[in-house]
Amino acid sequence: MLSQTFVITNSVGLHMRPAAVFAEAMGHFQCRTTILFKGSRIDAKSVLNIMMAAIIYGSEITLECDGSDEQEAMQKAAQLINGGLE
């Protein structure tokens, strides 16, 4: 299992469009991807779950990837989050 902490730099946080971009990208991987935020575990492949978490600009999240392609999933997640989820 891989785990990495990120700060959300998208000005609107993980609202509809950024959440959709992120969930869609994570959906291409077989591994389990989970966002840890304020004590909650959020399925990173679910747009609705991400949106319901209300992750705003400047929030710190931890992403866990666990499975056969965890390395690739974490690299893609880092690319998206560090790129502002544009």
C-alpha positions, 0 to 999 in steps of 0.5 A: 500500500502507498500513502501520500499527503497532498494539499488541494491547490484548485481554487474551488477545491474538489467540487463537481468538475475537479472531483469528476476529473479525479474520480474518472482518472482513478477509475482506470486503475484496479487498485483501491484508492481512498482519500483520508480527510478529516477522519473520513475514508472516501472512495476516490473513484466516486464523484459523489463521495468526493463532492460530499466530503466538501474538500476545499482549497488549501485542504490537506488530504492523504491518498492511499492506493492499494493493489497491483497498479498502486504505483501508477495510480499514485503517480497519476493522482500526484500529477492531477492534484499537483497540476490543480486538477484542471 
